Amino acid sequence: MEPGFWHDKWDAKHLGFHLGEVNALLIKYWPELALGRDSSGCDINVFVPLCGKSLDMCYLAEQGHNVLGCELSQKAVEQFFSENNLPHQIEPSDPINKFTTEQVTILQGDLFTLAPEQFTEINAFYDRAALIAWPESMRLAYVDKISALIPPKSVGLLITLDYPQEALKGPPFAVSNDWVMANMSATFEIDLLSCDDALMDNQRFVNKDVPWLTESVYKLVRKGQGARTLRS
């Protein structure tokens, strides 16, 4: 979606994509990644793209990780720190503003302006609402950008939704297992951890008579540098 779409959502407080609690699938499956310190004894640094004001970042920090989020909306970032009573510092810059508190840093600005040099310390990642935020026409560009930013051997958790796209206008958009395998396997090792019926847990989909809805959780491992095959 275009940047103005998301700014309008935050301005209008249309935040159906925001969960008021830590995502249950993150709690259940994050331990499956078996992350402590990395092989060199360094801390785990987790990248969270399109993070919004998600409480999942607080959960990741509570696991002892350092969290680096990226979020387009300044309102979302400001609300994350204010609603969680987190004192923070702001480093204004163009095109990215940097908000920092203990264990959590959020880069406020357009994801596509970020450079790999800003991610050299990242060794894990978490995507609950980023991949499914993009319509199919824009999704490949997002995958290529993330693939370019995340260092090789980084381990992550990806959560997707799938449903008949014609039944409901996204976001969130439908992302099938076939799509993930066809478009992400060049740069990621992919392990499907679960795929469950999620219709009854999503009232919006029920109200719109969506016939079925599944929620999938994947473990991803960024392949080595030589495996990167970005699209032009």
C-alpha positions in Angstrom: 0.0 0.0 0.0 1.1 3.6 -0.6 2.4 5.5 2.5 -0.6 7.8 2.5 -2.9 4.8 3.1 -1.2 3.9 6.4 -0.9 7.5 7.6 -4.7 7.9 7.0 -5.3 4.7 9.0 -3.3 6.0 12.0 -4.9 9.5 11.7 -8.4 8.0 11.7 -7.5 5.4 14.4 -8.6 2.6 12.2 -6.2 0.1 13.8 -7.9 -3.3 13.2 -4.4 -4.7 12.5 -3.1 -3.7 16.0 -3.4 -6.3 18.7 -3.9 -5.1 22.3 -1.9 -8.0 23.6 1.2 -10.0 22.7 0.5 -12.3 19.8 -0.2 -15.9 21.1 1.7 -17.4 18.2 4.8 -15.4 19.0 4.7 -16.7 22.6 4.1 -20.3 21.4 6.6 -20.5 18.6 9.4 -18.0 19.3 11.1 -20.6 21.6 11.2 -23.0 18.6 13.9 -20.8 17.1 16.1 -21.7 20.0 17.7 -18.3 20.3 20.0 -17.5 23.2 23.2 -15.8 22.3 24.5 -16.4 18.8 27.5 -18.6 18.0 30.0 -15.8 18.8 28.4 -15.1 22.2 26.7 -11.9 21.1 23.2 -10.8 22.0 20.3 -11.6 19.8 19.2 -8.5 17.8 15.7 -8.8 16.4 14.4 -6.8 13.4 10.6 -6.2 13.4 9.5 -4.6 10.0 6.3 -2.5 9.9 6.2 -2.8 13.7 3.5 -0.2 14.4 3.1 0.0 18.2 3.0 -3.7 18.7 3.4 -5.1 22.2 5.3 -8.0 20.6 8.4 -5.8 20.7 8.0 -5.6 24.5 7.8 -9.4 24.6 10.9 -9.8 22.6 12.8 -7.4 24.8 11.6 -9.3 27.8 13.3 -12.4 26.4 16.5 -10.5 26.6 16.7 -9.5 23.0 17.6 -6.1 21.5 14.8 -5.0 19.2 15.0 -2.9 16.1 11.7 -1.9 14.6 10.8 0.0 11.5 7.6 1.9 11.2 6.3 4.5 8.7 3.9 6.3 11.0 5.4 8.7 13.6 2.1 8.6 15.5 2.5 4.8 15.9 6.0 5.2 17.2 5.1 7.9 19.6 2.2 5.9 20.9 4.4 2.8 21.5 6.6 4.7 23.8 3.9 6.7 25.6 1.5 3.9 26.1 4.2 1.7 27.5 5.7 4.5 29.7 9.1 4.2 28.1 11.4 7.1 28.3 13.3 7.5 25.1 15.6 9.6 23.0 14.9 10.9 19.5 17.5 11.5 16.8 15.8 13.4 14.0 17.2 12.8 10.6 16.2 12.7 6.9 14.7 10.3 5.8 14.7 8.3 9.0 14.1 9.4 12.6 15.5 7.2 15.3 13.6 6.6 18.6 15.6 4.7 21.3 14.9 3.3 24.7 16.6 0.5 26.6 16.5 -2.6 24.4 14.1 -1.2 21.8 15.0 1.1 18.8 12.5 2.1 16.2 13.5 3.6 12.9 10.6 5.9 11.9 10.3 6.3 8.1 10.0 4.4 4.9 11.4 0.8 5.0 12.6 1.1 1.4 15.0 3.9 2.4 17.0 1.7 4.8 20.4 0.4 3.9 22.0 -3.0 4.7 24.8 -1.2 6.6 22.2 -0.4 9.3 21.5 -4.1 9.9 24.9 -5.7 10.3 24.2 -6.6 13.9 20.8 -8.2 13.2 20.7 -11.9 13.6 16.9 -12.6 14.1 13.7 -11.2 12.7 9.9 -11.3 13.3 7.2 -10.6 10.8 3.6 -10.8 11.9 1.9 -8.0 10.0 4.4 -6.9 7.4 4.2 -9.5 4.5 0.4 -9.6 4.7 0.2 -5.8 4.6 1.2 -5.8 0.9 -1.0 -6.5 -2.0 0.5 -9.1 -4.3 1.6 -6.4 -6.8 3.9 -4.9 -4.2 4.8 -7.9 -2.1 7.8 -9.1 -4.1 9.4 -5.7 -3.7 9.0 -6.0 0.1 10.5 -9.6 0.1 13.5 -8.4 -2.0 14.1 -5.4 0.3 13.9 -7.6 3.5 16.2 -10.1 1.8 18.7 -7.4 1.1 18.6 -6.0 4.7 18.7 -9.2 6.8 22.2 -10.7 7.1 22.8 -14.4 6.2 22.1 -17.0 8.8 19.6 -14.7 10.6 16.7 -16.7 12.0 13.1 -15.5 12.0 9.4 -16.1 12.6 6.9 -15.3 9.9 3.1 -15.3 10.4 0.7 -15.2 7.5 -3.0 -15.4 6.7 -4.7 -17.1 3.8 -8.3 -16.9 2.6 -10.1 -16.4 -0.7 -8.9 -12.9 -1.6 -12.0 -12.2 -3.6 -14.1 -12.5 -0.5 -12.5 -9.6 1.3 -10.5 -6.5 0.4 -7.2 -6.4 2.3 -5.2 -5.5 4.2 -4.4 -8.0 5.6 -3.9 -9.7 2.3 -4.1 -13.4 1.6 -0.7 -15.1 1.3 -0.7 -18.8 0.5 1.8 -21.4 1.4 2.5 -21.8 -2.3 3.3 -18.1 -2.6 5.7 -18.2 0.3 7.5 -21.2 -1.1 7.6 -19.9 -4.6 8.8 -16.4 -3.8 10.9 -16.7 -0.7 12.7 -20.0 -1.0 15.5 -18.5 -3.1 16.7 -16.4 -0.1 15.3 -18.3 2.9 15.2 -21.8 4.2 11.6 -22.3 5.1 10.0 -24.6 7.7 6.2 -24.5 8.1 5.6 -24.9 11.9 1.8 -24.7 11.8 -1.2 -24.0 9.6 -4.5 -23.8 11.5 -8.1 -22.7 11.0 -8.4 -19.2 12.3 -11.8 -18.1 11.1 -13.6 -18.1 14.4 -10.9 -16.0 16.0 -11.3 -13.2 13.5 -14.7 -11.6 13.7 -14.2 -9.3 10.8 -13.8 -12.2 8.4 -16.9 -13.9 9.9 -18.9 -10.8 9.5 -17.9 -10.5 5.8 -18.9 -14.2 5.2 -15.4 -15.2 4.3 -15.7 -19.0 3.9 -12.4 -20.0 5.4 -9.3 -18.5 6.9 -6.0 -20.2 7.9 -3.1 -18.8 9.9 0.4 -20.1 9.2 3.6 -19.9 11.1 7.0 -20.3 9.5 10.6 -20.6 10.7 12.9 -18.8 8.2 16.6 -18.8 8.0 18.3 -16.3 5.7 20.5 -18.2 3.3 24.1 -17.3 2.6 25.1 -14.3 0.5 25.7 -16.4 -2.6 22.1 -17.5 -2.6 20.6 -14.0 -2.9 18.8 -13.6 -6.2 17.0 -10.3 -6.1 14.6 -9.3 -8.8 15.1 -6.1 -10.8 
